[in-house]
Amino acid sequence: EAGVTQSPTHLIKTRGQQATLRCSPISGHTSVYWYQQALGLGLQFLLWYDEGEERNRGNFPPRFSGRQFPNYSSELNVNALELEDSALYLCASSRGFGGSTDTQYFGPGTRLTVL
Amino acid sequence: AQSVTQLGSHVSVSEGALVLLRCNYSSSVPPYLFWYVQYPNQGLQLLLKYTSAATLVKGINGFEAEFKKSETSFHLTKPSAHMSDAAEYFCAVSGQGGSEKLVFGKGTKLTVNP
């Protein structure tokens, strides 16, 4: 069974540009989560999508946005990039509203560098 | 609200020695607890999870963790460290299995010395 995949592996942008990160969940999973892992800040929850809807959002400005497509893949968009957006962005998927038996499985991440 | 505290950002052990990584949690609802491992330049891999079925949870690679409600702890242990265990370990809490956001601790980097 294929795991969570993310693209691109690395992304280099300059300040003020927009970045688009993509995630494909494990087959059969309907929930996709995005986390930011920035140096010194640890892993922070960004967004949660399930069945195409945004279910929860972390404490991030509106320039962080995303969407989930009918095939359950997801896109994270970061507008007006700032230097502090440089981080590893991790995507996870789960079966969605599975209660105690559900688990989030993570992809390898996209390393975003803002110059 | 939920939070996780991992005591010790760096832990160093000798190969063959006991590994003990500490995790304390705070949760306003019955918690679901997880340990993930991250190898350099990789994503997170699930080691084990507690979902209220049993207080002692066995995971992959010989790791286990015990849920102690009275101490609000979920420490990770392994009887004998291997060089391949060197990685960063994250404890996380969720209020509803894995079906909502995970709140992570800041991580503990484990070094295994030969």
gemmi code that builds the backbone of each chain (N, CA, C; Angstrom):
import gemmi

chains = {
    "A": [
        ("GLU", (0.863, -1.207, 0.000), (0.000, 0.000, 0.000), (0.881, 1.231, 0.000)),
        ("ALA", (0.636, 2.130, -0.940), (1.440, 3.337, -1.031), (1.127, 4.247, 0.137)),
        ("GLY", (2.167, 4.928, 0.614), (1.984, 5.842, 1.724), (1.561, 7.214, 1.247)),
        ("VAL", (1.604, 8.169, 2.149), (1.302, 9.555, 1.815), (2.454, 10.111, 0.973)),
        ("THR", (2.112, 10.744, -0.116), (3.152, 11.344, -0.958), (2.986, 12.849, -0.991)),
        ("GLN", (4.119, 13.539, -1.103), (4.119, 14.996, -1.147), (5.039, 15.465, -2.262)),
        ("SER", (4.647, 16.574, -2.871), (5.499, 17.180, -3.893), (5.401, 18.688, -3.828)),
        ("PRO", (6.464, 19.388, -4.187), (7.799, 18.845, -4.467), (8.521, 18.483, -3.173)),
        ("THR", (9.686, 17.906, -3.291), (10.490, 17.581, -2.118), (11.100, 18.847, -1.533)),
        ("HIS", (11.587, 19.671, -2.421), (12.170, 20.949, -2.022), (11.562, 22.055, -2.872)),
        ("LEU", (11.441, 23.233, -2.265), (10.881, 24.376, -2.967), (11.603, 25.618, -2.471)),
        ("ILE", (12.145, 26.357, -3.409), (12.853, 27.599, -3.048), (12.107, 28.776, -3.666)),
        ("LYS", (11.745, 29.723, -2.838), (11.009, 30.905, -3.296), (11.651, 32.153, -2.702)),
        ("THR", (11.265, 33.276, -3.243), (11.727, 34.533, -2.660), (10.581, 35.199, -1.917)),
        ("ARG", (10.934, 36.072, -1.039), (9.951, 36.763, -0.201), (8.912, 37.468, -1.068)),
        ("GLY", (7.646, 37.313, -0.697), (6.554, 37.936, -1.436), (5.913, 37.024, -2.473)),
        ("GLN", (6.612, 35.961, -2.857), (6.040, 35.034, -3.839), (5.010, 34.118, -3.182)),
        ("GLN", (4.386, 33.281, -4.016), (3.429, 32.301, -3.533), (4.021, 30.906, -3.694)),
        ("ALA", (3.689, 30.022, -2.747), (4.131, 28.630, -2.828), (2.913, 27.716, -2.815)),
        ("THR", (3.005, 26.651, -3.597), (1.948, 25.639, -3.633), (2.557, 24.282, -3.346)),
        ("LEU", (2.047, 23.622, -2.340), (2.533, 22.315, -1.926), (1.393, 21.317, -2.114)),
        ("ARG", (1.742, 20.110, -2.509), (0.725, 19.117, -2.818), (0.897, 17.846, -1.993)),
        ("CYS", (-0.239, 17.187, -1.758), (-0.249, 15.988, -0.927), (-1.266, 14.997, -1.467)),
        ("SER", (-0.852, 13.737, -1.565), (-1.784, 12.667, -1.924), (-1.898, 11.709, -0.749)),
        ("PRO", (-3.101, 11.488, -0.244), (-3.264, 10.637, 0.940), (-3.188, 9.157, 0.587)),
        ("ILE", (-3.118, 8.352, 1.611), (-3.198, 6.908, 1.444), (-4.570, 6.570, 0.860)),
        ("SER", (-4.589, 5.601, -0.041), (-5.843, 5.207, -0.669), (-6.862, 4.812, 0.398)),
        ("GLY", (-8.069, 5.378, 0.272), (-9.116, 5.084, 1.239), (-9.215, 6.077, 2.374)),
        ("HIS", (-8.209, 6.933, 2.504), (-8.244, 7.967, 3.540), (-8.946, 9.209, 2.997)),
        ("THR", (-9.811, 9.788, 3.839), (-10.545, 10.967, 3.398), (-10.062, 12.243, 4.084)),
        ("SER", (-9.325, 12.107, 5.178), (-8.842, 13.275, 5.912), (-7.394, 13.572, 5.577)),
        ("VAL", (-7.106, 14.846, 5.390), (-5.745, 15.309, 5.159), (-5.440, 16.438, 6.135)),
        ("TYR", (-4.263, 16.366, 6.711), (-3.819, 17.358, 7.687), (-2.504, 17.967, 7.201)),
        ("TRP", (-2.313, 19.236, 7.521), (-1.050, 19.913, 7.223), (-0.436, 20.415, 8.532)),
        ("TYR", (0.876, 20.202, 8.663), (1.626, 20.675, 9.815), (2.864, 21.413, 9.325)),
        ("GLN", (3.277, 22.399, 10.109), (4.520, 23.110, 9.834), (5.546, 22.731, 10.897)),
        ("GLN", (6.751, 22.388, 10.444), (7.846, 22.101, 11.369), (8.955, 23.111, 11.097)),
        ("ALA", (8.934, 24.172, 11.847), (9.921, 25.231, 11.694), (10.966, 25.116, 12.783)),
        ("LEU", (12.176, 25.508, 12.460), (13.283, 25.407, 13.407), (12.966, 26.208, 14.657)),
        ("GLY", (13.043, 25.531, 15.785), (12.808, 26.207, 17.053), (11.361, 26.316, 17.464)),
        ("LEU", (10.444, 25.996, 16.556), (9.016, 26.128, 16.874), (8.314, 24.783, 16.981)),
        ("GLY", (8.988, 23.720, 16.591), (8.361, 22.414, 16.699), (7.301, 22.190, 15.640)),
        ("LEU", (6.496, 21.178, 15.861), (5.438, 20.798, 14.913), (4.155, 21.515, 15.286)),
        ("GLN", (3.635, 22.280, 14.340), (2.404, 23.020, 14.621), (1.350, 22.676, 13.587)),
        ("PHE", (0.134, 22.453, 14.082), (-0.997, 22.129, 13.224), (-1.403, 23.336, 12.397)),
        ("LEU", (-1.602, 23.111, 11.108), (-2.003, 24.163, 10.178), (-3.475, 24.035, 9.789)),
        ("LEU", (-3.813, 22.930, 9.126), (-5.140, 22.778, 8.534), (-5.551, 21.313, 8.546)),
        ("TRP", (-6.864, 21.092, 8.569), (-7.436, 19.752, 8.470), (-8.585, 19.797, 7.486)),
        ("TYR", (-8.525, 18.912, 6.490), (-9.593, 18.773, 5.516), (-10.163, 17.363, 5.573)),
        ("ASP", (-11.479, 17.280, 5.458), (-12.123, 15.980, 5.357), (-13.311, 16.087, 4.423)),
        ("GLU", (-13.407, 15.163, 3.498), (-14.498, 15.153, 2.517), (-14.650, 16.505, 1.817)),
        ("GLY", (-13.527, 17.127, 1.535), (-13.545, 18.371, 0.786), (-13.786, 19.624, 1.603)),
        ("GLU", (-14.023, 19.470, 2.889), (-14.333, 20.620, 3.732), (-13.184, 20.904, 4.700)),
        ("GLU", (-12.969, 22.178, 4.997), (-12.005, 22.544, 6.026), (-12.657, 22.309, 7.389)),
        ("ARG", (-12.060, 21.434, 8.200), (-12.646, 21.043, 9.487), (-12.050, 21.812, 10.653)),
        ("ASN", (-10.802, 22.204, 10.533), (-10.150, 22.900, 11.633), (-8.949, 23.638, 11.079)),
        ("ARG", (-8.576, 24.687, 11.777), (-7.483, 25.517, 11.339), (-6.640, 25.905, 12.544)),
        ("GLY", (-5.344, 25.871, 12.373), (-4.450, 26.275, 13.447), (-4.278, 27.779, 13.494)),
        ("ASN", (-3.431, 28.230, 14.378), (-3.229, 29.646, 14.599), (-2.228, 30.213, 13.590)),
        ("PHE", (-2.645, 30.293, 12.353), (-1.818, 30.813, 11.261), (-2.601, 31.893, 10.522)),
        ("PRO", (-1.890, 32.854, 9.929), (-2.589, 33.939, 9.214), (-3.316, 33.424, 7.979)),
        ("PRO", (-4.258, 34.220, 7.472), (-5.075, 33.794, 6.314), (-4.281, 33.552, 5.042)),
        ("ARG", (-3.055, 34.035, 4.968), (-2.282, 33.789, 3.738), (-1.888, 32.308, 3.614)),
        ("PHE", (-2.106, 31.557, 4.687), (-1.990, 30.097, 4.597), (-3.390, 29.559, 4.281)),
        ("SER", (-3.526, 28.922, 3.166), (-4.838, 28.390, 2.796), (-4.641, 27.091, 2.042)),
        ("GLY", (-5.724, 26.401, 1.810), (-5.602, 25.144, 1.083), (-6.942, 24.689, 0.573)),
        ("ARG", (-6.920, 23.518, 0.024), (-8.170, 22.916, -0.426), (-7.966, 21.416, -0.564)),
        ("GLN", (-9.084, 20.714, -0.629), (-9.054, 19.278, -0.851), (-9.885, 18.974, -2.073)),
        ("PHE", (-9.351, 18.166, -2.926), (-9.997, 17.847, -4.191), (-10.902, 16.619, -4.045)),
        ("PRO", (-11.769, 16.383, -5.047), (-12.675, 15.227, -4.963), (-11.958, 13.886, -4.797)),
        ("ASN", (-10.718, 13.789, -5.253), (-9.968, 12.533, -5.071), (-9.234, 12.505, -3.729)),
        ("TYR", (-9.526, 13.459, -2.877), (-8.996, 13.598, -1.508), (-7.562, 14.114, -1.447)),
        ("SER", (-6.927, 14.329, -2.577), (-5.620, 14.978, -2.520), (-5.810, 16.423, -2.067)),
        ("SER", (-4.723, 17.036, -1.664), (-4.846, 18.371, -1.085), (-3.705, 19.262, -1.537)),
        ("GLU", (-3.968, 20.535, -1.456), (-3.009, 21.557, -1.824), (-2.930, 22.562, -0.688)),
        ("LEU", (-1.698, 22.952, -0.344), (-1.491, 24.023, 0.623), (-0.885, 25.199, -0.124)),
        ("ASN", (-1.490, 26.342, 0.004), (-0.980, 27.555, -0.623), (-0.524, 28.541, 0.447)),
        ("VAL", (0.628, 29.096, 0.219), (1.140, 30.124, 1.116), (1.407, 31.360, 0.270)),
        ("ASN", (0.657, 32.409, 0.518), (0.792, 33.661, -0.236), (1.723, 34.628, 0.477)),
        ("ALA", (2.231, 35.587, -0.273), (3.059, 36.658, 0.297), (4.100, 36.087, 1.252)),
        ("LEU", (4.938, 35.196, 0.730), (5.891, 34.468, 1.567), (6.781, 35.395, 2.381)),
        ("GLU", (7.002, 34.986, 3.615), (7.917, 35.688, 4.511), (9.061, 34.746, 4.865)),
        ("LEU", (10.171, 35.321, 5.300), (11.346, 34.518, 5.613), (11.030, 33.442, 6.647)),
        ("GLU", (10.175, 33.792, 7.620), (9.868, 32.833, 8.692), (8.956, 31.697, 8.256)),
        ("ASP", (8.518, 31.717, 6.993), (7.733, 30.591, 6.473), (8.637, 29.431, 6.077)),
        ("SER", (9.934, 29.647, 6.085), (10.868, 28.569, 5.778), (10.710, 27.466, 6.813)),
        ("ALA", (10.406, 26.265, 6.352), (10.105, 25.162, 7.259), (9.914, 23.892, 6.455)),
        ("LEU", (9.787, 22.789, 7.178), (9.366, 21.525, 6.583), (7.849, 21.448, 6.761)),
        ("TYR", (7.135, 21.267, 5.677), (5.681, 21.156, 5.732), (5.302, 19.693, 5.561)),
        ("LEU", (4.655, 19.172, 6.579), (4.290, 17.760, 6.595), (2.796, 17.604, 6.369)),
        ("CYS", (2.473, 16.646, 5.547), (1.086, 16.285, 5.293), (0.836, 14.921, 5.934)),
        ("ALA", (-0.340, 14.734, 6.486), (-0.729, 13.448, 7.049), (-2.128, 13.102, 6.555)),
        ("SER", (-2.443, 11.821, 6.551), (-3.801, 11.426, 6.198), (-4.321, 10.405, 7.201)),
        ("SER", (-5.644, 10.331, 7.304), (-6.282, 9.341, 8.152), (-7.609, 8.956, 7.533)),
        ("ARG", (-8.217, 7.942, 8.077), (-9.471, 7.469, 7.508), (-10.598, 8.466, 7.722)),
        ("GLY", (-10.423, 9.371, 8.690), (-11.393, 10.434, 8.857), (-12.524, 10.054, 9.793)),
        ("PHE", (-12.648, 10.789, 10.891), (-13.701, 10.583, 11.883), (-13.807, 9.121, 12.296)),
        ("GLY", (-12.649, 8.492, 12.415), (-12.648, 7.078, 12.796), (-12.624, 6.863, 14.283)),
        ("GLY", (-12.608, 7.952, 15.037), (-12.627, 7.797, 16.490), (-11.337, 7.229, 17.007)),
        ("SER", (-11.434, 6.377, 17.968), (-10.249, 5.930, 18.678), (-9.348, 5.044, 17.828)),
        ("THR", (-9.881, 4.508, 16.750), (-9.050, 3.603, 15.954), (-8.292, 4.340, 14.863)),
        ("ASP", (-8.548, 5.630, 14.729), (-7.932, 6.352, 13.623), (-6.517, 6.784, 13.962)),
        ("THR", (-5.697, 6.896, 12.963), (-4.291, 7.271, 13.132), (-3.888, 8.147, 11.962)),
        ("GLN", (-3.069, 9.138, 12.238), (-2.527, 9.976, 11.168), (-1.198, 9.405, 10.696)),
        ("TYR", (-1.085, 9.233, 9.390), (0.128, 8.738, 8.751), (0.734, 9.876, 7.950)),
        ("PHE", (2.029, 10.059, 8.138), (2.689, 11.236, 7.588), (3.458, 10.942, 6.310)),
        ("GLY", (3.522, 11.962, 5.465), (4.361, 11.921, 4.288), (5.766, 12.382, 4.614)),
        ("PRO", (6.652, 12.413, 3.606), (8.056, 12.771, 3.832), (8.287, 14.270, 3.969)),
        ("GLY", (7.295, 15.073, 3.593), (7.430, 16.514, 3.764), (7.929, 17.248, 2.539)),
        ("THR", (7.655, 18.539, 2.515), (8.209, 19.463, 1.521), (9.015, 20.504, 2.277)),
        ("ARG", (10.267, 20.631, 1.905), (11.135, 21.629, 2.533), (10.999, 22.926, 1.753)),
        ("LEU", (10.396, 23.941, 2.372), (10.232, 25.254, 1.754), (11.301, 26.199, 2.289)),
        ("THR", (12.030, 26.795, 1.383), (13.033, 27.790, 1.754), (12.654, 29.112, 1.125)),
        ("VAL", (12.553, 30.140, 1.940), (12.210, 31.477, 1.453), (13.446, 32.362, 1.587)),
        ("LEU", (13.873, 32.906, 0.449), (15.083, 33.741, 0.435), (14.729, 35.219, 0.393)),
    ],
    "B": [
        ("ALA", (-8.380, 22.268, 26.238), (-7.093, 22.499, 25.581), (-6.135, 21.368, 25.944)),
        ("GLN", (-5.262, 21.082, 25.037), (-4.311, 19.993, 25.249), (-2.888, 20.488, 25.055)),
        ("SER", (-1.970, 19.876, 25.787), (-0.562, 20.205, 25.621), (0.279, 19.004, 25.981)),
        ("VAL", (1.516, 19.029, 25.504), (2.456, 17.944, 25.757), (3.794, 18.547, 26.151)),
        ("THR", (4.398, 17.992, 27.167), (5.736, 18.392, 27.589), (6.652, 17.191, 27.511)),
        ("GLN", (7.722, 17.346, 26.757), (8.741, 16.310, 26.683), (9.959, 16.801, 27.456)),
        ("LEU", (10.281, 16.093, 28.515), (11.420, 16.487, 29.344), (12.708, 16.006, 28.698)),
        ("GLY", (13.607, 16.937, 28.452), (14.874, 16.589, 27.839), (14.817, 16.710, 26.343)),
        ("SER", (15.416, 17.750, 25.807), (15.430, 17.903, 24.350), (16.473, 16.969, 23.716)),
        ("HIS", (17.453, 16.568, 24.514), (18.478, 15.637, 24.043), (18.694, 14.555, 25.104)),
        ("VAL", (18.717, 13.306, 24.643), (19.021, 12.177, 25.514), (20.099, 11.346, 24.823)),
        ("SER", (21.107, 10.968, 25.592), (22.211, 10.177, 25.051), (22.334, 8.894, 25.861)),
        ("VAL", (22.376, 7.757, 25.161), (22.533, 6.464, 25.827), (23.600, 5.660, 25.105)),
        ("SER", (24.100, 4.642, 25.774), (25.038, 3.719, 25.140), (24.263, 2.599, 24.475)),
        ("GLU", (24.845, 2.047, 23.442), (24.219, 0.912, 22.764), (24.017, -0.202, 23.780)),
        ("GLY", (22.788, -0.773, 23.797), (22.471, -1.826, 24.752), (21.847, -1.326, 26.038)),
        ("ALA", (21.896, -0.050, 26.274), (21.326, 0.523, 27.499), (19.838, 0.787, 27.344)),
        ("LEU", (19.186, 0.990, 28.487), (17.762, 1.313, 28.498), (17.524, 2.695, 27.907)),
        ("VAL", (16.475, 2.781, 27.086), (16.036, 4.069, 26.568), (14.772, 4.489, 27.326)),
        ("LEU", (14.782, 5.702, 27.858), (13.603, 6.253, 28.523), (13.409, 7.677, 28.043)),
        ("LEU", (12.318, 7.914, 27.333), (11.988, 9.252, 26.855), (10.683, 9.667, 27.538)),
        ("ARG", (10.710, 10.851, 28.149), (9.605, 11.249, 29.000), (8.594, 12.137, 28.285)),
        ("CYS", (7.320, 11.898, 28.607), (6.234, 12.682, 28.028), (5.150, 12.869, 29.085)),
        ("ASN", (4.796, 14.107, 29.336), (3.661, 14.418, 30.190), (2.649, 15.215, 29.390)),
        ("TYR", (1.391, 14.976, 29.639), (0.353, 15.608, 28.843), (-0.638, 16.341, 29.733)),
        ("SER", (-1.356, 17.218, 29.100), (-2.468, 17.900, 29.735), (-3.633, 17.852, 28.765)),
        ("SER", (-4.789, 17.402, 29.249), (-5.936, 17.300, 28.357), (-7.226, 17.467, 29.147)),
        ("SER", (-8.160, 18.195, 28.579), (-9.445, 18.429, 29.229), (-10.445, 17.313, 28.921)),
        ("VAL", (-10.072, 16.429, 28.017), (-10.909, 15.272, 27.678), (-10.021, 14.034, 27.750)),
        ("PRO", (-10.623, 12.846, 27.834), (-9.781, 11.636, 27.837), (-8.849, 11.664, 26.635)),
        ("PRO", (-7.560, 11.532, 26.878), (-6.606, 11.732, 25.782), (-6.363, 10.477, 24.957)),
        ("TYR", (-5.996, 10.704, 23.716), (-5.387, 9.679, 22.889), (-3.940, 10.129, 22.704)),
        ("LEU", (-3.008, 9.236, 22.936), (-1.592, 9.599, 22.967), (-0.805, 8.802, 21.940)),
        ("PHE", (0.179, 9.460, 21.362), (0.962, 8.864, 20.288), (2.443, 9.158, 20.498)),
        ("TRP", (3.272, 8.248, 20.035), (4.687, 8.497, 19.879), (5.031, 8.297, 18.405)),
        ("TYR", (5.712, 9.307, 17.854), (6.209, 9.239, 16.483), (7.731, 9.374, 16.510)),
        ("VAL", (8.374, 8.817, 15.489), (9.823, 8.959, 15.348), (10.117, 9.628, 14.009)),
        ("GLN", (11.114, 10.486, 14.009), (11.526, 11.167, 12.774), (13.019, 10.970, 12.567)),
        ("TYR", (13.364, 10.304, 11.482), (14.763, 10.158, 11.101), (15.162, 11.371, 10.279)),
        ("PRO", (16.442, 11.681, 10.213), (16.884, 12.902, 9.519), (16.319, 13.023, 8.119)),
        ("ASN", (15.791, 14.205, 7.832), (15.260, 14.537, 6.507), (14.110, 13.625, 6.072)),
        ("GLN", (13.365, 13.136, 7.033), (12.223, 12.295, 6.710), (10.976, 12.786, 7.440)),
        ("GLY", (9.833, 12.201, 7.088), (8.592, 12.508, 7.787), (8.517, 11.751, 9.100)),
        ("LEU", (7.324, 11.721, 9.683), (7.113, 11.063, 10.962), (6.589, 9.647, 10.756)),
        ("GLN", (7.102, 8.733, 11.566), (6.635, 7.349, 11.533), (6.009, 7.016, 12.883)),
        ("LEU", (4.813, 6.429, 12.857), (4.135, 6.084, 14.096), (4.840, 4.925, 14.783)),
        ("LEU", (5.171, 5.121, 16.062), (5.750, 4.050, 16.868), (4.666, 3.274, 17.596)),
        ("LEU", (3.773, 4.002, 18.250), (2.694, 3.373, 19.001), (1.654, 4.415, 19.369)),
        ("LYS", (0.471, 3.908, 19.811), (-0.578, 4.830, 20.228), (-1.377, 4.226, 21.372)),
        ("TYR", (-1.875, 5.099, 22.241), (-2.735, 4.717, 23.347), (-4.144, 5.203, 23.042)),
        ("THR", (-5.102, 4.249, 23.102), (-6.481, 4.627, 22.803), (-7.433, 4.118, 23.873)),
        ("SER", (-6.942, 3.962, 25.078), (-7.706, 3.585, 26.283), (-7.986, 2.092, 26.389)),
        ("ALA", (-7.525, 1.293, 25.452), (-7.785, -0.152, 25.524), (-6.900, -0.827, 26.580)),
        ("ALA", (-5.641, -0.445, 26.639), (-4.707, -1.039, 27.592), (-3.685, 0.014, 27.966)),
        ("THR", (-3.275, 0.020, 29.233), (-2.370, 1.084, 29.676), (-0.944, 0.861, 29.211)),
        ("LEU", (-0.551, -0.391, 28.979), (0.786, -0.676, 28.451), (0.645, -0.957, 26.963)),
        ("VAL", (1.292, -0.136, 26.177), (1.158, -0.220, 24.726), (2.483, -0.653, 24.117)),
        ("LYS", (2.434, -1.666, 23.296), (3.644, -2.115, 22.599), (3.624, -1.588, 21.174)),
        ("GLY", (4.784, -1.126, 20.727), (4.880, -0.566, 19.392), (5.892, -1.305, 18.545)),
        ("ILE", (6.323, -0.627, 17.505), (7.286, -1.235, 16.595), (8.708, -1.057, 17.130)),
        ("ASN", (9.615, -1.845, 16.579), (11.048, -1.735, 16.889), (11.362, -1.923, 18.366)),
        ("GLY", (10.527, -2.655, 19.098), (10.804, -2.976, 20.495), (10.437, -1.893, 21.495)),
        ("PHE", (9.813, -0.831, 21.047), (9.411, 0.243, 21.947), (8.068, -0.055, 22.613)),
        ("GLU", (7.897, 0.474, 23.798), (6.618, 0.403, 24.481), (6.437, 1.647, 25.342)),
        ("ALA", (5.191, 1.910, 25.708), (4.891, 3.075, 26.533), (3.760, 2.718, 27.487)),
        ("GLU", (3.805, 3.325, 28.668), (2.782, 3.061, 29.668), (2.015, 4.333, 29.987)),
        ("PHE", (0.697, 4.256, 29.888), (-0.167, 5.383, 30.214), (-0.436, 5.367, 31.720)),
        ("LYS", (-0.083, 6.455, 32.397), (-0.334, 6.588, 33.825), (-1.169, 7.838, 34.053)),
        ("LYS", (-2.460, 7.617, 34.263), (-3.387, 8.742, 34.396), (-3.045, 9.596, 35.612)),
        ("SER", (-2.696, 8.941, 36.731), (-2.425, 9.687, 37.965), (-1.219, 10.603, 37.820)),
        ("GLU", (-0.298, 10.245, 36.940), (0.902, 11.046, 36.725), (0.816, 11.846, 35.418)),
        ("THR", (-0.273, 11.720, 34.718), (-0.451, 12.327, 33.375), (0.794, 12.127, 32.531)),
        ("SER", (1.250, 10.877, 32.503), (2.478, 10.583, 31.767), (2.268, 9.481, 30.741)),
        ("PHE", (3.151, 9.468, 29.770), (3.130, 8.453, 28.707), (4.560, 8.291, 28.225)),
        ("HIS", (5.412, 7.787, 29.112), (6.845, 7.669, 28.804), (7.125, 6.518, 27.854)),
        ("LEU", (8.081, 6.716, 26.980), (8.484, 5.718, 25.985), (9.746, 5.004, 26.460)),
        ("THR", (9.748, 3.675, 26.367), (10.917, 2.916, 26.793), (11.277, 1.847, 25.776)),
        ("LYS", (12.559, 1.466, 25.837), (13.064, 0.337, 25.068), (14.174, -0.277, 25.907)),
        ("PRO", (14.134, -1.581, 26.133), (15.101, -2.198, 27.051), (16.559, -2.067, 26.609)),
        ("SER", (16.788, -2.135, 25.307), (18.169, -2.169, 24.825), (18.292, -1.335, 23.549)),
        ("ALA", (19.030, -0.258, 23.632), (19.146, 0.662, 22.501), (20.028, 0.093, 21.395)),
        ("HIS", (19.619, 0.366, 20.146), (20.430, 0.027, 18.975), (20.877, 1.318, 18.315)),
        ("MET", (21.957, 1.242, 17.592), (22.460, 2.421, 16.879), (21.374, 2.989, 15.959)),
        ("SER", (20.565, 2.102, 15.398), (19.526, 2.525, 14.451), (18.379, 3.292, 15.130)),
        ("ASP", (18.367, 3.327, 16.462), (17.313, 4.078, 17.180), (17.609, 5.572, 17.237)),
        ("ALA", (18.789, 5.969, 16.825), (19.136, 7.390, 16.855), (18.219, 8.173, 15.924)),
        ("ALA", (17.458, 9.086, 16.493), (16.443, 9.831, 15.743), (15.821, 10.849, 16.702)),
        ("GLU", (14.833, 11.571, 16.208), (14.082, 12.474, 17.077), (12.704, 11.874, 17.328)),
        ("TYR", (12.270, 11.926, 18.577), (11.024, 11.300, 18.986), (10.041, 12.362, 19.463)),
        ("PHE", (8.807, 12.234, 18.996), (7.773, 13.200, 19.331), (6.597, 12.503, 20.001)),
        ("CYS", (6.176, 13.066, 21.107), (4.965, 12.637, 21.778), (3.833, 13.577, 21.345)),
        ("ALA", (2.633, 13.030, 21.146), (1.528, 13.866, 20.683), (0.237, 13.438, 21.371)),
        ("VAL", (-0.673, 14.383, 21.514), (-1.971, 14.117, 22.128), (-3.075, 14.586, 21.202)),
        ("SER", (-4.173, 13.845, 21.231), (-5.355, 14.212, 20.463), (-6.567, 13.932, 21.327)),
        ("GLY", (-7.620, 14.691, 21.085), (-8.809, 14.476, 21.892), (-9.780, 13.468, 21.315)),
        ("GLN", (-9.501, 13.022, 20.086), (-10.451, 12.110, 19.450), (-9.702, 11.170, 18.521)),
        ("GLY", (-8.958, 10.248, 19.091), (-8.171, 9.342, 18.282), (-7.233, 10.140, 17.409)),
        ("GLY", (-7.162, 9.802, 16.156), (-6.337, 10.592, 15.247), (-7.177, 11.464, 14.359)),
        ("SER", (-8.462, 11.597, 14.691), (-9.382, 12.267, 13.781), (-9.519, 13.748, 14.020)),
        ("GLU", (-8.609, 14.319, 14.728), (-8.546, 15.762, 14.800), (-7.074, 16.118, 14.960)),
        ("LYS", (-6.795, 17.376, 15.173), (-5.401, 17.788, 15.153), (-4.611, 17.131, 16.273)),
        ("LEU", (-3.356, 16.847, 15.965), (-2.414, 16.370, 16.961), (-1.670, 17.570, 17.538)),
        ("VAL", (-1.496, 17.556, 18.857), (-0.680, 18.559, 19.527), (0.606, 17.858, 19.936)),
        ("PHE", (1.719, 18.340, 19.437), (3.007, 17.683, 19.627), (3.831, 18.330, 20.726)),
        ("GLY", (4.651, 17.519, 21.367), (5.710, 18.046, 22.199), (6.828, 18.547, 21.311)),
        ("LYS", (7.840, 19.147, 21.928), (8.924, 19.756, 21.145), (9.949, 18.754, 20.671)),
        ("GLY", (9.806, 17.504, 21.079), (10.689, 16.469, 20.580), (11.892, 16.211, 21.466)),
        ("THR", (12.369, 14.964, 21.419), (13.592, 14.574, 22.116), (14.497, 13.900, 21.110)),
        ("LYS", (15.700, 14.444, 20.989), (16.664, 13.850, 20.065), (17.470, 12.800, 20.816)),
        ("LEU", (17.396, 11.566, 20.323), (18.090, 10.456, 20.957), (19.397, 10.167, 20.225)),
        ("THR", (20.473, 10.162, 20.965), (21.792, 9.764, 20.440), (22.172, 8.439, 21.072)),
        ("VAL", (22.643, 7.504, 20.257), (23.087, 6.210, 20.756), (24.589, 6.089, 20.506)),
        ("ASN", (25.331, 5.940, 21.574), (26.793, 5.860, 21.489), (27.266, 4.411, 21.447)),
        ("PRO", (28.260, 4.138, 20.598), (28.741, 2.748, 20.504), (29.491, 2.319, 21.758)),
    ],
}
model = gemmi.Model(1)
for chain_id, residues in chains.items():
    chain = gemmi.Chain(chain_id)
    for i, (resn, *xyz) in enumerate(residues, 1):
        res = gemmi.Residue()
        res.name, res.seqid = resn, gemmi.SeqId(i, " ")
        for name, pos in zip(("N", "CA", "C"), xyz):
            atom = gemmi.Atom()
            atom.name, atom.element = name, gemmi.Element(name[0])
            atom.pos, atom.b_iso = gemmi.Position(*pos), 0.0
            res.add_atom(atom)
        chain.add_residue(res)
    model.add_chain(chain)
structure = gemmi.Structure()
structure.add_model(model)
structure.setup_entities()
